[in-house]
Amino acid sequence: MLPAEIRDSVFGMKVGEIKGPFKMPDGYEIYKITDRRTVSYSFEQVKNAVKLQLIDQKIQDSLKTYLDDLKKNMKIQINENLLK
């Protein structure tokens, strides 16, 4: 997964074109398009991938809501004796 600004730039490139360097968390990256291919997926493959992605997103949203609620209602006490 590329950041949006890099993804848009790279996917707009033509065969043989080089772009970069792009600063990434672990260094720099340079992209060169060497070939273009068209990939086809069946409806069932796409349907299952979208379904899994939606389920994952729903789980993440539910978890975030749950954790936010816990943080609001949580009372934290620090026992200084245990920290020593």
PDB file of N, CA, C and O in Angstrom, chain B, residues numbered from 101:
ATOM      1  N   MET B 101       0.841  -1.175   0.000  1.00  0.00           N
ATOM      2  CA  MET B 101       0.000   0.000   0.000  1.00  0.00           C
ATOM      3  C   MET B 101       0.891   1.246   0.000  1.00  0.00           C
ATOM      4  O   MET B 101       1.679   1.476   0.917  1.00  0.00           O
ATOM      5  N   LEU B 102       0.737   2.017  -1.036  1.00  0.00           N
ATOM      6  CA  LEU B 102       1.509   3.247  -1.151  1.00  0.00           C
ATOM      7  C   LEU B 102       0.686   4.423  -0.640  1.00  0.00           C
ATOM      8  O   LEU B 102      -0.543   4.394  -0.710  1.00  0.00           O
ATOM      9  N   PRO B 103       1.351   5.462  -0.126  1.00  0.00           N
ATOM     10  CA  PRO B 103       0.630   6.685   0.208  1.00  0.00           C
ATOM     11  C   PRO B 103      -0.053   7.234  -1.052  1.00  0.00           C
ATOM     12  O   PRO B 103       0.445   7.042  -2.161  1.00  0.00           O
ATOM     13  N   ALA B 104      -1.181   7.909  -0.881  1.00  0.00           N
ATOM     14  CA  ALA B 104      -2.002   8.356  -2.009  1.00  0.00           C
ATOM     15  C   ALA B 104      -1.222   9.186  -3.023  1.00  0.00           C
ATOM     16  O   ALA B 104      -1.377   8.978  -4.226  1.00  0.00           O
ATOM     17  N   GLU B 105      -0.386  10.124  -2.567  1.00  0.00           N
ATOM     18  CA  GLU B 105       0.326  10.990  -3.500  1.00  0.00           C
ATOM     19  C   GLU B 105       1.331  10.211  -4.343  1.00  0.00           C
ATOM     20  O   GLU B 105       1.530  10.527  -5.516  1.00  0.00           O
ATOM     21  N   ILE B 106       1.966   9.194  -3.757  1.00  0.00           N
ATOM     22  CA  ILE B 106       2.906   8.367  -4.521  1.00  0.00           C
ATOM     23  C   ILE B 106       2.134   7.439  -5.445  1.00  0.00           C
ATOM     24  O   ILE B 106       2.499   7.285  -6.611  1.00  0.00           O
ATOM     25  N   ARG B 107       1.079   6.821  -4.946  1.00  0.00           N
ATOM     26  CA  ARG B 107       0.266   5.894  -5.749  1.00  0.00           C
ATOM     27  C   ARG B 107      -0.270   6.598  -6.988  1.00  0.00           C
ATOM     28  O   ARG B 107      -0.189   6.052  -8.088  1.00  0.00           O
ATOM     29  N   ASP B 108      -0.815   7.798  -6.828  1.00  0.00           N
ATOM     30  CA  ASP B 108      -1.357   8.530  -7.977  1.00  0.00           C
ATOM     31  C   ASP B 108      -0.272   8.839  -8.991  1.00  0.00           C
ATOM     32  O   ASP B 108      -0.499   8.752 -10.197  1.00  0.00           O
ATOM     33  N   SER B 109       0.896   9.197  -8.509  1.00  0.00           N
ATOM     34  CA  SER B 109       2.008   9.508  -9.405  1.00  0.00           C
ATOM     35  C   SER B 109       2.497   8.264 -10.142  1.00  0.00           C
ATOM     36  O   SER B 109       2.731   8.309 -11.349  1.00  0.00           O
ATOM     37  N   VAL B 110       2.651   7.158  -9.423  1.00  0.00           N
ATOM     38  CA  VAL B 110       3.178   5.923 -10.022  1.00  0.00           C
ATOM     39  C   VAL B 110       2.186   5.317 -11.002  1.00  0.00           C
ATOM     40  O   VAL B 110       2.585   4.882 -12.082  1.00  0.00           O
ATOM     41  N   PHE B 111       0.905   5.276 -10.656  1.00  0.00           N
ATOM     42  CA  PHE B 111      -0.068   4.664 -11.551  1.00  0.00           C
ATOM     43  C   PHE B 111      -0.319   5.495 -12.807  1.00  0.00           C
ATOM     44  O   PHE B 111      -0.900   5.001 -13.774  1.00  0.00           O
ATOM     45  N   GLY B 112       0.112   6.745 -12.796  1.00  0.00           N
ATOM     46  CA  GLY B 112      -0.024   7.578 -13.988  1.00  0.00           C
ATOM     47  C   GLY B 112       1.185   7.503 -14.915  1.00  0.00           C
ATOM     48  O   GLY B 112       1.204   8.152 -15.961  1.00  0.00           O
ATOM     49  N   MET B 113       2.185   6.725 -14.545  1.00  0.00           N
ATOM     50  CA  MET B 113       3.411   6.634 -15.338  1.00  0.00           C
ATOM     51  C   MET B 113       3.217   5.768 -16.582  1.00  0.00           C
ATOM     52  O   MET B 113       2.333   4.914 -16.634  1.00  0.00           O
ATOM     53  N   LYS B 114       4.064   6.010 -17.577  1.00  0.00           N
ATOM     54  CA  LYS B 114       4.056   5.214 -18.807  1.00  0.00           C
ATOM     55  C   LYS B 114       5.203   4.205 -18.751  1.00  0.00           C
ATOM     56  O   LYS B 114       6.129   4.358 -17.955  1.00  0.00           O
ATOM     57  N   VAL B 115       5.140   3.177 -19.593  1.00  0.00           N
ATOM     58  CA  VAL B 115       6.189   2.156 -19.652  1.00  0.00           C
ATOM     59  C   VAL B 115       7.525   2.835 -19.965  1.00  0.00           C
ATOM     60  O   VAL B 115       7.630   3.634 -20.896  1.00  0.00           O
ATOM     61  N   GLY B 116       8.543   2.497 -19.164  1.00  0.00           N
ATOM     62  CA  GLY B 116       9.878   3.059 -19.343  1.00  0.00           C
ATOM     63  C   GLY B 116      10.123   4.312 -18.511  1.00  0.00           C
ATOM     64  O   GLY B 116      11.269   4.741 -18.371  1.00  0.00           O
ATOM     65  N   GLU B 117       9.090   4.894 -17.968  1.00  0.00           N
ATOM     66  CA  GLU B 117       9.221   6.122 -17.193  1.00  0.00           C
ATOM     67  C   GLU B 117       9.749   5.811 -15.785  1.00  0.00           C
ATOM     68  O   GLU B 117       9.433   4.774 -15.202  1.00  0.00           O
ATOM     69  N   ILE B 118      10.557   6.732 -15.259  1.00  0.00           N
ATOM     70  CA  ILE B 118      11.135   6.591 -13.922  1.00  0.00           C
ATOM     71  C   ILE B 118      10.721   7.797 -13.091  1.00  0.00           C
ATOM     72  O   ILE B 118      10.764   8.931 -13.569  1.00  0.00           O
ATOM     73  N   LYS B 119      10.315   7.550 -11.838  1.00  0.00           N
ATOM     74  CA  LYS B 119       9.964   8.647 -10.925  1.00  0.00           C
ATOM     75  C   LYS B 119      10.570   8.378  -9.566  1.00  0.00           C
ATOM     76  O   LYS B 119      10.743   7.232  -9.153  1.00  0.00           O
ATOM     77  N   GLY B 120      10.883   9.438  -8.896  1.00  0.00           N
ATOM     78  CA  GLY B 120      11.419   9.342  -7.552  1.00  0.00           C
ATOM     79  C   GLY B 120      12.642  10.198  -7.442  1.00  0.00           C
ATOM     80  O   GLY B 120      12.978  10.908  -8.390  1.00  0.00           O
ATOM     81  N   PRO B 121      13.310  10.163  -6.344  1.00  0.00           N
ATOM     82  CA  PRO B 121      13.060   9.315  -5.183  1.00  0.00           C
ATOM     83  C   PRO B 121      11.901   9.831  -4.333  1.00  0.00           C
ATOM     84  O   PRO B 121      11.645  11.033  -4.256  1.00  0.00           O
ATOM     85  N   PHE B 122      11.217   8.893  -3.707  1.00  0.00           N
ATOM     86  CA  PHE B 122      10.142   9.196  -2.773  1.00  0.00           C
ATOM     87  C   PHE B 122      10.632   8.803  -1.382  1.00  0.00           C
ATOM     88  O   PHE B 122      11.139   7.699  -1.183  1.00  0.00           O
ATOM     89  N   LYS B 123      10.473   9.721  -0.414  1.00  0.00           N
ATOM     90  CA  LYS B 123      10.886   9.432   0.968  1.00  0.00           C
ATOM     91  C   LYS B 123       9.853   8.514   1.601  1.00  0.00           C
ATOM     92  O   LYS B 123       8.659   8.814   1.623  1.00  0.00           O
ATOM     93  N   MET B 124      10.341   7.386   2.117  1.00  0.00           N
ATOM     94  CA  MET B 124       9.503   6.417   2.807  1.00  0.00           C
ATOM     95  C   MET B 124      10.030   6.265   4.233  1.00  0.00           C
ATOM     96  O   MET B 124      11.141   6.709   4.519  1.00  0.00           O
ATOM     97  N   PRO B 125       9.257   5.648   5.137  1.00  0.00           N
ATOM     98  CA  PRO B 125       9.710   5.511   6.526  1.00  0.00           C
ATOM     99  C   PRO B 125      11.062   4.807   6.680  1.00  0.00           C
ATOM    100  O   PRO B 125      11.827   5.123   7.591  1.00  0.00           O
ATOM    101  N   ASP B 126      11.351   3.859   5.795  1.00  0.00           N
ATOM    102  CA  ASP B 126      12.598   3.112   5.929  1.00  0.00           C
ATOM    103  C   ASP B 126      13.636   3.456   4.862  1.00  0.00           C
ATOM    104  O   ASP B 126      14.570   2.686   4.636  1.00  0.00           O
ATOM    105  N   GLY B 127      13.479   4.605   4.207  1.00  0.00           N
ATOM    106  CA  GLY B 127      14.455   5.019   3.203  1.00  0.00           C
ATOM    107  C   GLY B 127      13.786   5.721   2.033  1.00  0.00           C
ATOM    108  O   GLY B 127      12.744   6.358   2.185  1.00  0.00           O
ATOM    109  N   TYR B 128      14.400   5.594   0.864  1.00  0.00           N
ATOM    110  CA  TYR B 128      13.882   6.214  -0.352  1.00  0.00           C
ATOM    111  C   TYR B 128      13.562   5.140  -1.376  1.00  0.00           C
ATOM    112  O   TYR B 128      14.191   4.082  -1.400  1.00  0.00           O
ATOM    113  N   GLU B 129      12.565   5.423  -2.230  1.00  0.00           N
ATOM    114  CA  GLU B 129      12.196   4.479  -3.276  1.00  0.00           C
ATOM    115  C   GLU B 129      12.126   5.196  -4.613  1.00  0.00           C
ATOM    116  O   GLU B 129      11.686   6.343  -4.699  1.00  0.00           O
ATOM    117  N   ILE B 130      12.570   4.499  -5.659  1.00  0.00           N
ATOM    118  CA  ILE B 130      12.505   4.979  -7.033  1.00  0.00           C
ATOM    119  C   ILE B 130      11.695   3.947  -7.808  1.00  0.00           C
ATOM    120  O   ILE B 130      11.899   2.745  -7.644  1.00  0.00           O
ATOM    121  N   TYR B 131      10.773   4.417  -8.656  1.00  0.00           N
ATOM    122  CA  TYR B 131       9.907   3.511  -9.403  1.00  0.00           C
ATOM    123  C   TYR B 131      10.161   3.637 -10.890  1.00  0.00           C
ATOM    124  O   TYR B 131      10.316   4.737 -11.420  1.00  0.00           O
ATOM    125  N   LYS B 132      10.200   2.484 -11.561  1.00  0.00           N
ATOM    126  CA  LYS B 132      10.312   2.430 -13.015  1.00  0.00           C
ATOM    127  C   LYS B 132       9.265   1.446 -13.511  1.00  0.00           C
ATOM    128  O   LYS B 132       9.187   0.315 -13.032  1.00  0.00           O
ATOM    129  N   ILE B 133       8.464   1.882 -14.471  1.00  0.00           N
ATOM    130  CA  ILE B 133       7.450   1.007 -15.060  1.00  0.00           C
ATOM    131  C   ILE B 133       8.107   0.232 -16.198  1.00  0.00           C
ATOM    132  O   ILE B 133       8.571   0.820 -17.174  1.00  0.00           O
ATOM    133  N   THR B 134       8.140  -1.081 -16.064  1.00  0.00           N
ATOM    134  CA  THR B 134       8.765  -1.925 -17.080  1.00  0.00           C
ATOM    135  C   THR B 134       7.737  -2.641 -17.944  1.00  0.00           C
ATOM    136  O   THR B 134       8.060  -3.107 -19.037  1.00  0.00           O
ATOM    137  N   ASP B 135       6.491  -2.732 -17.459  1.00  0.00           N
ATOM    138  CA  ASP B 135       5.464  -3.473 -18.202  1.00  0.00           C
ATOM    139  C   ASP B 135       4.099  -3.079 -17.668  1.00  0.00           C
ATOM    140  O   ASP B 135       3.964  -2.677 -16.512  1.00  0.00           O
ATOM    141  N   ARG B 136       3.100  -3.196 -18.509  1.00  0.00           N
ATOM    142  CA  ARG B 136       1.711  -2.986 -18.094  1.00  0.00           C
ATOM    143  C   ARG B 136       0.938  -4.244 -18.428  1.00  0.00           C
ATOM    144  O   ARG B 136       1.063  -4.788 -19.526  1.00  0.00           O
ATOM    145  N   ARG B 137       0.133  -4.709 -17.472  1.00  0.00           N
ATOM    146  CA  ARG B 137      -0.702  -5.880 -17.696  1.00  0.00           C
ATOM    147  C   ARG B 137      -2.122  -5.576 -17.261  1.00  0.00           C
ATOM    148  O   ARG B 137      -2.352  -4.786 -16.345  1.00  0.00           O
ATOM    149  N   THR B 138      -3.053  -6.201 -17.918  1.00  0.00           N
ATOM    150  CA  THR B 138      -4.446  -6.109 -17.522  1.00  0.00           C
ATOM    151  C   THR B 138      -4.800  -7.398 -16.796  1.00  0.00           C
ATOM    152  O   THR B 138      -4.539  -8.498 -17.283  1.00  0.00           O
ATOM    153  N   VAL B 139      -5.391  -7.242 -15.638  1.00  0.00           N
ATOM    154  CA  VAL B 139      -5.758  -8.398 -14.836  1.00  0.00           C
ATOM    155  C   VAL B 139      -7.270  -8.418 -14.706  1.00  0.00           C
ATOM    156  O   VAL B 139      -7.896  -7.396 -14.423  1.00  0.00           O
ATOM    157  N   SER B 140      -7.841  -9.575 -14.914  1.00  0.00           N
ATOM    158  CA  SER B 140      -9.286  -9.728 -14.771  1.00  0.00           C
ATOM    159  C   SER B 140      -9.586 -10.642 -13.592  1.00  0.00           C
ATOM    160  O   SER B 140      -8.914 -11.649 -13.372  1.00  0.00           O
ATOM    161  N   TYR B 141     -10.595 -10.270 -12.854  1.00  0.00           N
ATOM    162  CA  TYR B 141     -11.036 -11.068 -11.720  1.00  0.00           C
ATOM    163  C   TYR B 141     -12.498 -11.427 -11.928  1.00  0.00           C
ATOM    164  O   TYR B 141     -13.269 -10.665 -12.511  1.00  0.00           O
ATOM    165  N   SER B 142     -12.858 -12.597 -11.440  1.00  0.00           N
ATOM    166  CA  SER B 142     -14.254 -13.003 -11.536  1.00  0.00           C
ATOM    167  C   SER B 142     -15.067 -12.216 -10.516  1.00  0.00           C
ATOM    168  O   SER B 142     -14.522 -11.676  -9.553  1.00  0.00           O
ATOM    169  N   PHE B 143     -16.356 -12.159 -10.737  1.00  0.00           N
ATOM    170  CA  PHE B 143     -17.249 -11.467  -9.817  1.00  0.00           C
ATOM    171  C   PHE B 143     -17.130 -12.062  -8.415  1.00  0.00           C
ATOM    172  O   PHE B 143     -17.112 -11.325  -7.429  1.00  0.00           O
ATOM    173  N   GLU B 144     -17.049 -13.388  -8.321  1.00  0.00           N
ATOM    174  CA  GLU B 144     -16.975 -14.043  -7.014  1.00  0.00           C
ATOM    175  C   GLU B 144     -15.698 -13.658  -6.260  1.00  0.00           C
ATOM    176  O   GLU B 144     -15.724 -13.457  -5.046  1.00  0.00           O
ATOM    177  N   GLN B 145     -14.579 -13.556  -6.994  1.00  0.00           N
ATOM    178  CA  GLN B 145     -13.326 -13.162  -6.352  1.00  0.00           C
ATOM    179  C   GLN B 145     -13.434 -11.745  -5.793  1.00  0.00           C
ATOM    180  O   GLN B 145     -13.031 -11.483  -4.660  1.00  0.00           O
ATOM    181  N   VAL B 146     -13.972 -10.853  -6.582  1.00  0.00           N
ATOM    182  CA  VAL B 146     -14.116  -9.459  -6.156  1.00  0.00           C
ATOM    183  C   VAL B 146     -15.125  -9.368  -5.017  1.00  0.00           C
ATOM    184  O   VAL B 146     -14.902  -8.651  -4.042  1.00  0.00           O
ATOM    185  N   LYS B 147     -16.222 -10.086  -5.138  1.00  0.00           N
ATOM    186  CA  LYS B 147     -17.264 -10.070  -4.118  1.00  0.00           C
ATOM    187  C   LYS B 147     -16.692 -10.509  -2.767  1.00  0.00           C
ATOM    188  O   LYS B 147     -16.927  -9.859  -1.748  1.00  0.00           O
ATOM    189  N   ASN B 148     -15.943 -11.610  -2.764  1.00  0.00           N
ATOM    190  CA  ASN B 148     -15.361 -12.108  -1.517  1.00  0.00           C
ATOM    191  C   ASN B 148     -14.333 -11.139  -0.940  1.00  0.00           C
ATOM    192  O   ASN B 148     -14.286 -10.942   0.274  1.00  0.00           O
ATOM    193  N   ALA B 149     -13.512 -10.534  -1.792  1.00  0.00           N
ATOM    194  CA  ALA B 149     -12.509  -9.583  -1.316  1.00  0.00           C
ATOM    195  C   ALA B 149     -13.179  -8.361  -0.696  1.00  0.00           C
ATOM    196  O   ALA B 149     -12.755  -7.891   0.360  1.00  0.00           O
ATOM    197  N   VAL B 150     -14.213  -7.850  -1.336  1.00  0.00           N
ATOM    198  CA  VAL B 150     -14.931  -6.684  -0.807  1.00  0.00           C
ATOM    199  C   VAL B 150     -15.627  -7.048   0.498  1.00  0.00           C
ATOM    200  O   VAL B 150     -15.618  -6.270   1.453  1.00  0.00           O
ATOM    201  N   LYS B 151     -16.227  -8.227   0.536  1.00  0.00           N
ATOM    202  CA  LYS B 151     -16.919  -8.679   1.749  1.00  0.00           C
ATOM    203  C   LYS B 151     -15.943  -8.747   2.923  1.00  0.00           C
ATOM    204  O   LYS B 151     -16.256  -8.265   4.012  1.00  0.00           O
ATOM    205  N   LEU B 152     -14.765  -9.339   2.717  1.00  0.00           N
ATOM    206  CA  LEU B 152     -13.766  -9.435   3.772  1.00  0.00           C
ATOM    207  C   LEU B 152     -13.280  -8.060   4.218  1.00  0.00           C
ATOM    208  O   LEU B 152     -13.060  -7.822   5.406  1.00  0.00           O
ATOM    209  N   GLN B 153     -13.116  -7.169   3.261  1.00  0.00           N
ATOM    210  CA  GLN B 153     -12.664  -5.823   3.589  1.00  0.00           C
ATOM    211  C   GLN B 153     -13.718  -5.087   4.421  1.00  0.00           C
ATOM    212  O   GLN B 153     -13.374  -4.391   5.377  1.00  0.00           O
ATOM    213  N   LEU B 154     -14.990  -5.233   4.067  1.00  0.00           N
ATOM    214  CA  LEU B 154     -16.064  -4.590   4.824  1.00  0.00           C
ATOM    215  C   LEU B 154     -16.186  -5.172   6.231  1.00  0.00           C
ATOM    216  O   LEU B 154     -16.412  -4.436   7.192  1.00  0.00           O
ATOM    217  N   ILE B 155     -16.037  -6.485   6.351  1.00  0.00           N
ATOM    218  CA  ILE B 155     -16.080  -7.122   7.672  1.00  0.00           C
ATOM    219  C   ILE B 155     -14.935  -6.602   8.535  1.00  0.00           C
ATOM    220  O   ILE B 155     -15.135  -6.270   9.704  1.00  0.00           O
ATOM    221  N   ASP B 156     -13.739  -6.532   7.962  1.00  0.00           N
ATOM    222  CA  ASP B 156     -12.575  -6.044   8.696  1.00  0.00           C
ATOM    223  C   ASP B 156     -12.788  -4.602   9.147  1.00  0.00           C
ATOM    224  O   ASP B 156     -12.471  -4.246  10.282  1.00  0.00           O
ATOM    225  N   GLN B 157     -13.323  -3.784   8.259  1.00  0.00           N
ATOM    226  CA  GLN B 157     -13.568  -2.380   8.603  1.00  0.00           C
ATOM    227  C   GLN B 157     -14.602  -2.273   9.729  1.00  0.00           C
ATOM    228  O   GLN B 157     -14.447  -1.455  10.636  1.00  0.00           O
ATOM    229  N   LYS B 158     -15.646  -3.087   9.674  1.00  0.00           N
ATOM    230  CA  LYS B 158     -16.666  -3.061  10.713  1.00  0.00           C
ATOM    231  C   LYS B 158     -16.075  -3.487  12.058  1.00  0.00           C
ATOM    232  O   LYS B 158     -16.400  -2.899  13.090  1.00  0.00           O
ATOM    233  N   ILE B 159     -15.220  -4.494  12.054  1.00  0.00           N
ATOM    234  CA  ILE B 159     -14.564  -4.940  13.284  1.00  0.00           C
ATOM    235  C   ILE B 159     -13.680  -3.822  13.843  1.00  0.00           C
ATOM    236  O   ILE B 159     -13.700  -3.555  15.044  1.00  0.00           O
ATOM    237  N   GLN B 160     -12.911  -3.173  12.978  1.00  0.00           N
ATOM    238  CA  GLN B 160     -12.038  -2.092  13.426  1.00  0.00           C
ATOM    239  C   GLN B 160     -12.845  -0.933  14.011  1.00  0.00           C
ATOM    240  O   GLN B 160     -12.466  -0.366  15.036  1.00  0.00           O
ATOM    241  N   ASP B 161     -13.958  -0.582  13.360  1.00  0.00           N
ATOM    242  CA  ASP B 161     -14.814   0.499  13.861  1.00  0.00           C
ATOM    243  C   ASP B 161     -15.420   0.129  15.212  1.00  0.00           C
ATOM    244  O   ASP B 161     -15.464   0.955  16.124  1.00  0.00           O
ATOM    245  N   SER B 162     -15.883  -1.103  15.338  1.00  0.00           N
ATOM    246  CA  SER B 162     -16.462  -1.560  16.606  1.00  0.00           C
ATOM    247  C   SER B 162     -15.426  -1.572  17.720  1.00  0.00           C
ATOM    248  O   SER B 162     -15.718  -1.183  18.851  1.00  0.00           O
ATOM    249  N   LEU B 163     -14.228  -2.012  17.404  1.00  0.00           N
ATOM    250  CA  LEU B 163     -13.156  -2.052  18.396  1.00  0.00           C
ATOM    251  C   LEU B 163     -12.788  -0.644  18.845  1.00  0.00           C
ATOM    252  O   LEU B 163     -12.583  -0.399  20.034  1.00  0.00           O
ATOM    253  N   LYS B 164     -12.706   0.277  17.894  1.00  0.00           N
ATOM    254  CA  LYS B 164     -12.386   1.664  18.239  1.00  0.00           C
ATOM    255  C   LYS B 164     -13.464   2.249  19.142  1.00  0.00           C
ATOM    256  O   LYS B 164     -13.144   2.906  20.132  1.00  0.00           O
ATOM    257  N   THR B 165     -14.728   2.026  18.821  1.00  0.00           N
ATOM    258  CA  THR B 165     -15.828   2.518  19.639  1.00  0.00           C
ATOM    259  C   THR B 165     -15.761   1.924  21.040  1.00  0.00           C
ATOM    260  O   THR B 165     -15.929   2.636  22.030  1.00  0.00           O
ATOM    261  N   TYR B 166     -15.516   0.624  21.121  1.00  0.00           N
ATOM    262  CA  TYR B 166     -15.414  -0.068  22.406  1.00  0.00           C
ATOM    263  C   TYR B 166     -14.276   0.506  23.250  1.00  0.00           C
ATOM    264  O   TYR B 166     -14.457   0.779  24.436  1.00  0.00           O
ATOM    265  N   LEU B 167     -13.102   0.689  22.638  1.00  0.00           N
ATOM    266  CA  LEU B 167     -11.957   1.230  23.364  1.00  0.00           C
ATOM    267  C   LEU B 167     -12.190   2.676  23.793  1.00  0.00           C
ATOM    268  O   LEU B 167     -11.803   3.061  24.896  1.00  0.00           O
ATOM    269  N   ASP B 168     -12.815   3.476  22.941  1.00  0.00           N
ATOM    270  CA  ASP B 168     -13.138   4.860  23.306  1.00  0.00           C
ATOM    271  C   ASP B 168     -14.075   4.894  24.501  1.00  0.00           C
ATOM    272  O   ASP B 168     -13.895   5.710  25.406  1.00  0.00           O
ATOM    273  N   ASP B 169     -15.078   4.013  24.516  1.00  0.00           N
ATOM    274  CA  ASP B 169     -16.001   3.935  25.654  1.00  0.00           C
ATOM    275  C   ASP B 169     -15.266   3.517  26.930  1.00  0.00           C
ATOM    276  O   ASP B 169     -15.513   4.066  28.004  1.00  0.00           O
ATOM    277  N   LEU B 170     -14.371   2.551  26.807  1.00  0.00           N
ATOM    278  CA  LEU B 170     -13.595   2.134  27.972  1.00  0.00           C
ATOM    279  C   LEU B 170     -12.760   3.282  28.522  1.00  0.00           C
ATOM    280  O   LEU B 170     -12.685   3.473  29.736  1.00  0.00           O
ATOM    281  N   LYS B 171     -12.137   4.039  27.641  1.00  0.00           N
ATOM    282  CA  LYS B 171     -11.292   5.160  28.071  1.00  0.00           C
ATOM    283  C   LYS B 171     -12.121   6.224  28.792  1.00  0.00           C
ATOM    284  O   LYS B 171     -11.656   6.812  29.768  1.00  0.00           O
ATOM    285  N   LYS B 172     -13.337   6.472  28.320  1.00  0.00           N
ATOM    286  CA  LYS B 172     -14.200   7.481  28.945  1.00  0.00           C
ATOM    287  C   LYS B 172     -14.613   7.060  30.352  1.00  0.00           C
ATOM    288  O   LYS B 172     -14.689   7.899  31.250  1.00  0.00           O
ATOM    289  N   ASN B 173     -14.876   5.789  30.549  1.00  0.00           N
ATOM    290  CA  ASN B 173     -15.412   5.301  31.813  1.00  0.00           C
ATOM    291  C   ASN B 173     -14.351   4.733  32.753  1.00  0.00           C
ATOM    292  O   ASN B 173     -14.677   4.309  33.861  1.00  0.00           O
ATOM    293  N   MET B 174     -13.118   4.718  32.336  1.00  0.00           N
ATOM    294  CA  MET B 174     -12.042   4.111  33.111  1.00  0.00           C
ATOM    295  C   MET B 174     -11.503   5.115  34.130  1.00  0.00           C
ATOM    296  O   MET B 174     -11.236   6.270  33.799  1.00  0.00           O
ATOM    297  N   LYS B 175     -11.350   4.664  35.355  1.00  0.00           N
ATOM    298  CA  LYS B 175     -10.719   5.477  36.393  1.00  0.00           C
ATOM    299  C   LYS B 175      -9.353   4.862  36.662  1.00  0.00           C
ATOM    300  O   LYS B 175      -9.244   3.681  36.990  1.00  0.00           O
ATOM    301  N   ILE B 176      -8.329   5.667  36.522  1.00  0.00           N
ATOM    302  CA  ILE B 176      -6.963   5.173  36.658  1.00  0.00           C
ATOM    303  C   ILE B 176      -6.390   5.671  37.983  1.00  0.00           C
ATOM    304  O   ILE B 176      -6.462   6.857  38.302  1.00  0.00           O
ATOM    305  N   GLN B 177      -5.823   4.741  38.743  1.00  0.00           N
ATOM    306  CA  GLN B 177      -5.147   5.076  39.990  1.00  0.00           C
ATOM    307  C   GLN B 177      -3.714   4.575  39.872  1.00  0.00           C
ATOM    308  O   GLN B 177      -3.466   3.466  39.398  1.00  0.00           O
ATOM    309  N   ILE B 178      -2.792   5.396  40.303  1.00  0.00           N
ATOM    310  CA  ILE B 178      -1.390   5.012  40.276  1.00  0.00           C
ATOM    311  C   ILE B 178      -0.942   4.729  41.698  1.00  0.00           C
ATOM    312  O   ILE B 178      -1.041   5.590  42.572  1.00  0.00           O
ATOM    313  N   ASN B 179      -0.455   3.533  41.923  1.00  0.00           N
ATOM    314  CA  ASN B 179       0.068   3.133  43.226  1.00  0.00           C
ATOM    315  C   ASN B 179       1.571   3.377  43.206  1.00  0.00           C
ATOM    316  O   ASN B 179       2.341   2.595  42.648  1.00  0.00           O
ATOM    317  N   GLU B 180       1.968   4.482  43.828  1.00  0.00           N
ATOM    318  CA  GLU B 180       3.385   4.894  43.834  1.00  0.00           C
ATOM    319  C   GLU B 180       4.284   3.821  44.473  1.00  0.00           C
ATOM    320  O   GLU B 180       5.441   3.674  44.080  1.00  0.00           O
ATOM    321  N   ASN B 181       3.762   3.081  45.445  1.00  0.00           N
ATOM    322  CA  ASN B 181       4.568   2.046  46.124  1.00  0.00           C
ATOM    323  C   ASN B 181       4.966   0.941  45.154  1.00  0.00           C
ATOM    324  O   ASN B 181       6.074   0.411  45.231  1.00  0.00           O
ATOM    325  N   LEU B 182       4.064   0.596  44.242  1.00  0.00           N
ATOM    326  CA  LEU B 182       4.370  -0.461  43.274  1.00  0.00           C
ATOM    327  C   LEU B 182       5.369   0.011  42.217  1.00  0.00           C
ATOM    328  O   LEU B 182       6.053  -0.814  41.611  1.00  0.00           O
ATOM    329  N   LEU B 183       5.464   1.298  41.991  1.00  0.00           N
ATOM    330  CA  LEU B 183       6.401   1.821  40.986  1.00  0.00           C
ATOM    331  C   LEU B 183       7.841   1.832  41.476  1.00  0.00           C
ATOM    332  O   LEU B 183       8.775   1.917  40.679  1.00  0.00           O
ATOM    333  N   LYS B 184       8.015   1.746  42.782  1.00  0.00           N
ATOM    334  CA  LYS B 184       9.388   1.807  43.341  1.00  0.00           C
ATOM    335  C   LYS B 184      10.151   0.549  43.109  1.00  0.00           C
ATOM    336  O   LYS B 184      11.308   0.444  43.515  1.00  0.00           O
TER     337      LYS B 184
END
